C-alpha cells in the first residue's frame, strides 16, 4: 500500500454494523444463539437474489447479530452465496463481521483489493449496498470485515426489540494478525475489536446482558 494511500486511509471511518453467524439451516443457527445467550431472536426475511434467509438480534441502536443460512425454498443464485454459505458445514458459528461505511466506494478503494465488488441488496423495506467477493467468502476467511452502506433511512437494529444485549469485545484470531491490523489502521475504531495471532481463524464475541457476561463463537 502506497504512502499516499496510507495518508488517505486516516480520514476513512468505519463503524461496526453487525456480526454474522453462518449455519447449515436457519433453525439450527437460531437455536445455537438462543441457547448461548438465553434470548429470543427476531425473524428477518429472505434475500431472494442470494438464496438466503436470516434472523436478527439487536445489539443496541446501531448494531445487531445476524444468523444467516441457505433458504431451502429459494432458487440457487447465479453466483456464489455471500458469507461462504455454499461451503458451510458443521455446527453454526460466528464467521464474519460487517462494518458500515459512509462512503462505500472510497473505503473499498482504501481497503485491501480482495474486499469485492458492490452489489445492490434489498429485503422488505430495507435497502443497502455491500461489497461481495466473487467467490462469496470474505477476506482472510472472515478476519477482515465485509463493508456495507445502508440506503434505506432505517437501520435494522433501530426496529428490533431491545433484549438488552450489548457487545463488549469482538476478538478475531487469525494466522497472520498483522494483515487485518494494518489494513484497518486508521479506518476503524478498534476499542471493541481485538485482533490476535492464532493457528486458525476464529471469531469470538463477548456480550453483556445486564450483569451477565456471555460468549458466542
C-alpha positions as CSV (number, residue, x, y, z in Angstrom):
1,X,0.0,0.0,0.0
2,X,1.5,3.3,-1.0
3,X,2.3,6.2,1.3
4,X,-0.4,8.3,-0.4
5,X,-3.0,5.6,0.2
6,X,-1.9,5.3,3.8
7,X,-2.5,9.0,4.3
8,X,-5.9,8.8,2.7
9,X,-6.9,5.9,5.0
10,X,-6.5,8.2,8.0
11,X,-9.7,10.0,7.0
12,X,-11.7,6.9,6.4
13,X,-14.2,5.9,9.2
14,X,-15.9,2.6,9.5
15,X,-18.3,1.5,12.3
16,X,-19.2,-2.0,13.4
17,X,-22.6,-2.8,11.8
18,X,-23.3,-6.4,12.5
19,X,-22.0,-9.9,13.4
20,X,-22.8,-12.9,11.3
21,X,-23.4,-16.5,12.5
22,X,-23.5,-18.9,9.5
23,X,-25.5,-22.1,9.8
24,X,-26.4,-25.1,7.8
25,X,-30.1,-24.2,8.5
26,X,-31.7,-21.2,10.0
27,X,-33.4,-23.2,12.7
28,X,-30.0,-24.6,13.8
29,X,-28.4,-21.2,13.8
30,X,-31.2,-19.6,15.8
31,X,-31.2,-22.4,18.4
32,X,-27.4,-22.0,18.7
33,X,-27.6,-18.3,19.5
34,X,-30.6,-18.6,21.8
35,X,-29.0,-21.4,23.8
36,X,-25.8,-19.4,24.2
37,X,-27.3,-16.1,25.1
38,X,-30.7,-17.1,26.6
39,X,-32.6,-14.6,24.5
40,X,-35.2,-14.8,21.6
41,X,-34.2,-13.8,18.1
42,X,-36.5,-11.9,15.8
43,X,-37.5,-13.1,12.3
44,X,-35.6,-11.4,9.5
45,X,-36.5,-12.3,5.9
46,X,-35.4,-13.6,2.6
47,X,-32.7,-12.5,0.3
48,X,-34.0,-13.8,-3.0
49,X,-31.1,-12.6,-5.1
50,X,-28.7,-14.7,-2.9
51,X,-31.0,-17.6,-2.0
52,X,-30.5,-17.0,1.8
53,X,-32.7,-16.0,4.8
54,X,-31.9,-14.7,8.3
55,X,-32.9,-13.9,11.8
56,X,-31.7,-11.0,13.9
57,X,-30.9,-9.8,17.4
58,X,-30.4,-6.2,18.4
59,X,-27.0,-5.3,20.0
60,X,-28.1,-1.7,20.6
61,X,-29.5,1.1,18.4
62,X,-26.9,0.8,15.6
63,X,-25.6,-2.8,15.6
64,X,-27.1,-6.3,15.5
65,X,-26.3,-10.0,15.3
66,X,-27.5,-12.0,12.2
67,X,-28.0,-15.7,11.8
68,X,-27.9,-16.5,8.1
69,X,-28.4,-19.7,6.1
70,X,-29.3,-21.0,2.7
71,X,-33.0,-20.7,2.1
72,X,-34.2,-24.2,1.0
73,X,-37.2,-22.7,-0.7
74,X,-35.2,-20.3,-2.8
75,X,-33.7,-20.8,-6.3
76,X,-29.9,-21.1,-6.4
77,X,-28.3,-17.8,-7.3
78,X,-26.2,-17.4,-10.5
79,X,-23.1,-16.7,-8.3
80,X,-21.6,-18.0,-5.0
81,X,-23.7,-17.0,-2.0
82,X,-22.2,-14.4,0.4
83,X,-20.5,-15.3,3.7
84,X,-19.2,-18.5,2.2
85,X,-22.6,-20.2,2.8
86,X,-22.1,-22.7,-0.1
87,X,-19.3,-24.3,1.9
88,X,-20.8,-24.2,5.4
89,X,-20.6,-27.4,7.3
90,X,-20.7,-28.5,10.9
91,X,-22.4,-26.6,13.8
92,X,-23.4,-22.9,13.5
93,X,-20.6,-20.5,14.3
94,X,-19.7,-16.8,14.3
95,X,-17.9,-16.5,10.9
96,X,-18.0,-12.9,9.8
97,X,-18.3,-9.2,10.9
98,X,-19.6,-6.3,8.8
99,X,-18.7,-2.7,9.1
100,X,-20.8,0.3,8.0
101,X,-19.3,2.8,5.6
102,X,-20.4,6.4,4.9
103,X,-18.6,6.3,1.5
104,X,-18.5,2.7,0.3
105,X,-16.7,3.4,-3.0
106,X,-14.0,5.3,-1.2
107,X,-13.5,2.7,1.6
108,X,-13.3,-0.1,-0.9
109,X,-10.5,1.7,-2.7
110,X,-8.7,2.2,0.6
111,X,-9.2,-1.3,1.8
112,X,-7.2,-4.3,0.5
113,X,-8.0,-5.4,-3.0
114,X,-9.9,-8.5,-2.0
115,X,-12.9,-6.8,-0.5
116,X,-15.1,-7.5,-3.5
117,X,-17.5,-5.6,-5.8
118,X,-20.5,-3.6,-4.8
119,X,-23.9,-5.3,-5.1
120,X,-27.3,-3.7,-4.5
121,X,-29.4,-5.6,-2.0
122,X,-32.9,-5.5,-0.5
123,X,-35.1,-7.3,2.0
124,X,-38.6,-6.0,2.7
125,X,-38.3,-2.2,3.2
126,X,-34.5,-2.4,3.7
127,X,-32.1,-1.3,1.0
128,X,-28.3,-1.5,1.2
129,X,-25.2,-1.8,-0.8
130,X,-22.4,-4.2,0.1
131,X,-19.0,-5.3,-1.2
132,X,-19.2,-9.0,-2.0
133,X,-16.2,-11.0,-3.2
134,X,-16.7,-13.1,-6.4
135,X,-16.0,-16.3,-4.5
136,X,-18.6,-15.4,-1.8
137,X,-16.1,-15.8,1.1
138,X,-14.9,-12.7,2.8
139,X,-11.3,-11.7,3.1
140,X,-8.9,-13.7,5.3
141,X,-11.6,-16.3,6.0
142,X,-13.7,-13.6,7.7
143,X,-10.9,-12.0,9.7
144,X,-11.4,-8.8,7.6
145,X,-14.9,-7.3,7.7
146,X,-17.4,-7.1,4.9
147,X,-18.3,-3.5,4.0
148,X,-21.8,-2.2,3.9
149,X,-23.7,1.1,3.2
150,X,-27.4,1.5,4.1
151,X,-29.6,3.1,1.5
152,X,-32.8,2.9,3.5
153,X,-33.3,5.5,6.2
154,X,-33.9,3.0,8.9
155,X,-31.3,0.6,10.2
156,X,-32.4,-3.0,11.2
157,X,-31.2,-2.5,14.8
158,X,-33.5,0.5,15.2
159,X,-36.6,-1.5,14.7
160,X,-35.6,-4.7,16.5
161,X,-36.8,-5.5,20.1
162,X,-34.1,-4.5,22.5
163,X,-33.2,-7.6,24.5
164,X,-30.5,-5.7,26.5
165,X,-27.6,-7.5,24.8
166,X,-24.5,-5.4,24.1
167,X,-21.2,-6.2,22.5
168,X,-18.2,-5.9,24.9
169,X,-15.5,-7.2,22.7
170,X,-15.0,-8.9,19.3
171,X,-11.8,-11.0,19.2
172,X,-10.5,-12.0,15.8
173,X,-7.9,-14.8,15.9
174,X,-6.1,-15.4,12.7
175,X,-2.8,-16.9,11.4
176,X,-1.5,-13.5,10.2
177,X,-2.9,-10.9,12.6
178,X,-0.7,-8.2,11.2
179,X,-2.6,-8.2,7.9
180,X,-6.1,-7.1,9.3
181,X,-4.4,-4.9,11.9
182,X,-2.5,-3.0,9.2
183,X,-5.4,-2.9,6.8
184,X,-7.8,-1.5,9.5
185,X,-5.4,1.1,11.0
186,X,-7.0,4.5,10.6
187,X,-10.2,3.0,9.2
188,X,-11.9,1.7,12.3
189,X,-12.2,2.5,16.0
190,X,-10.6,-0.7,17.5
191,X,-11.9,0.0,21.0
192,X,-14.1,-3.1,20.9
193,X,-12.2,-5.1,18.3
194,X,-9.1,-7.2,19.2
195,X,-7.0,-9.0,16.5
196,X,-4.8,-11.7,17.9
197,X,-2.4,-14.3,16.4
198,X,-3.6,-17.9,16.2
199,X,-3.3,-21.1,14.1
200,X,-6.8,-20.8,12.6
201,X,-9.3,-18.0,12.0
202,X,-11.9,-17.8,14.7
203,X,-14.2,-15.0,15.9
204,X,-15.4,-14.8,19.5
205,X,-17.9,-12.1,20.7
206,X,-18.0,-11.2,24.4
207,X,-21.5,-9.9,25.1
208,X,-23.1,-8.4,28.2
209,X,-26.7,-8.6,29.2
210,X,-27.2,-6.7,32.5
211,X,-24.6,-8.1,34.9
212,X,-24.1,-11.3,32.9
213,X,-21.2,-11.7,30.5
214,X,-21.7,-14.2,27.7
215,X,-19.6,-15.6,24.9
216,X,-20.5,-16.5,21.3
217,X,-18.2,-18.1,18.8
